Amino acid sequence: MNWGPVLVVPAFEQGQGGGHLIRSQVLVRDLRTQGREAYLHIPGLGTRTIPEVYLDTPLLDEAGVDGKQWGFIVLDRFRTKREEFVRWSRIAPVIGIDEGGACREEFDFLIDLLPGLLSPPNLLAPWMLPLPKNQRGSFLCGGPQAPHAPRRCLKILVSFGAEDPAGLTLPVSLALMASSELTVVLSMLGNIEVKEILMSRGVRVIEGVPELREYMAGYDLVVTHFGLTAFESLYAKVPVLLVSPSTYHEKLAKNAGFVSAGIGRQGAGRLPRLMGAADFLPALGKKCEKIAAQYRLDEAQSLGTLLATYSPLVSPSCPCCGAANHRALARFPDRTYRCCTECGMVYMLRSSPPPIEYARDYFFDFYKKQYGKTYLEDFPGLIQTGKTRVQHIKALLASSAKPRLLDIGCAYGPFLVAAQEEGFAPTGLEAAEDAVRYVQDELAIPCFRGLFPDTPAGAEDFDVISLWYVIEHFEEPHQVLSAIGKLLKPGGVLAFSTPSLSGISGRVSRIRFLDKSPADHWTIWEPRQVRSILARFGFRLKKIIVTGHHPERFPLIGTFLSGKQGPLYRFFLHLSQLFRLGDTFEVYAVKSPGQGLH
């Protein structure tokens, strides 16, 4: 596992505000608290002055970055430029935080802390934002006032970030100050003129955005734009009203469910009318309460706590053909699926190793959950299936008195039994110690413990090598296929089976199929890819048999076919077979004589 140090790279160029730097600083601090070595790197640091309040985390310059072997890199760069992304991706696995650039789909993992308008990330987690320490008792704290009671002077906090590039602080503050019943508190950095104007009118100014988290729970309302402060306010149970600096911010606000006064100075001008309604604050509080529940802010957790456990298993190129051209096909919290644009293989990246061990439990508890019986309970049926497979192999073999067969991932040996009964000299290779002992002691068939391509000395010149629902368990199938080619005789048979992404389940919902795919299935095959992939390793495809037909998985009609009998079931079974819609398939190929192998 890769437990190397973590590099966090925030956006801090002019116009990017201070939010990226703030949360990157918090992330580095949290990672180090969790015992993970972590550093901050700020590109172009010399071109901009950073207030001392931000400089309490370890900073690395370019030389420091080049001097370490990184476990992974976190880019909180807003919109990462391609040349920059290429640079970082060559160094280590790359995780994007709220990434909005053209390279978004190429990131190994994506975590959106703020809900956006782009493709789904691996994890949408507003509850992992750097949130305030203090909360109010309720969004409706204070409750509605009696109709004729004097209106209470509201405490309002206005914050448009460290830069306020759209210049909203002053018009929003002036709009809110129009009523003497309002108290306005401003937080911003760097604009001396605005600060002087507001202070001359008696407005209290808090300088330094990080302090907002300490003060926020003391206010009745926060006015800001879509971003970190809005979610901090939700967590503190303070109603939040937005004014958007741009059309894009307005779309983000509406998409996330916030109430917005509108865009720019026109939006600021609507504030007095909105807030003049007697029921405005209670209605806004109820709305904000729903948004906070929707984004699970009560489950507040540190992003550093999550990333401290990351030990990414990432292939920078396709594990079958080696091409570097790929696109993200689907993302889930612990894994990403890519599709190679060269050979079409779908393969998995993981944020940490799969929680599966190939031991006794794998063939009993785990197997039973999938198939309703343990592996040994299914043993007689597996032998019969094995005998059918042996017949397909025999049809491809040149004459041999007693063909030597290696079954990789043989488990408890049903295929070995089938092959032996059909005149083969079988050998098993299996990772689970309990299964190896069973094959050796109960079946009296040679079996070695190990993980392919590691094989016992002298294990070569096989007539047949088989992998039944095993090839998808290898992170690097190109190494497996290359090693098999070296162990097989010319004209020898390679036979394997694997789940199919182009079966009925994958066609109905590719996302659901991948979501349910076992955590240790590193590659997802389709029959149409097999010929070209095997040809790269010196194999000629002879036969594909589509299996695993499940008419009950057809959309709409499937709910009426669960009994596996009757003419309707048989009709859809025939349809599935005719159009090769089974969820698994078997492959039979032969090693081409005289061809070099990868």
Buried (B, 14 or more C-beta within 10 A) or exposed (E): EBEBBBBBBBBBBEEBBBBBBBBBBBBBBBBBEBEBBBBBBBBEBEEEEEBEBBEEBBBBEEEEBEEBEBBBBBBBBBEBEEEBBEEBBEBBBBBBBBBBBEBBBBBBBBBBBBBBEEEBBBBBBBBBBBBBEEBBEEBBEBEEEEEEEEEEEBBBBBBBBBBBBBBBBBBBBBBBBEEEEBBBBBBBBEBEEBBEBBEEEEBEBBEBBBEBBEBBBEBBBBBBBBBBBBBBBBBBBBBBBBBBBBEBBBBBBBEBEBBBBBBBBEBBBBBBEBBEEEEBBBBBBEBBBEBBEEBEBEEBEBBBEBBBEBBBBBBEBBBBBBEEBBEBBBBBEBBBBBBBEBBBBBBBBBBBEBEEEBBBEBBBEBBBEEEEEBBBEBBEEBBEBBBEBBEBBBEBBEEBEEBBBBBBBBBBBBBBBBBBEBEBBBBBBBBBEBBBBBBBEEBEBBBBBBBBBEBEEEBEEBBBBBBBBBBBBBBBBBBBBBBBBEBBBEBBBBBBBBBBBBBBBBBBEBBEBBEEBEEBBBBBBBBEBBBBBBBBBBBBBBEBBBBBBBBBBBEEEBEBBEEEEEEEBEEBBEBBBEEBBBBBBBBBBBBBEEEEBE
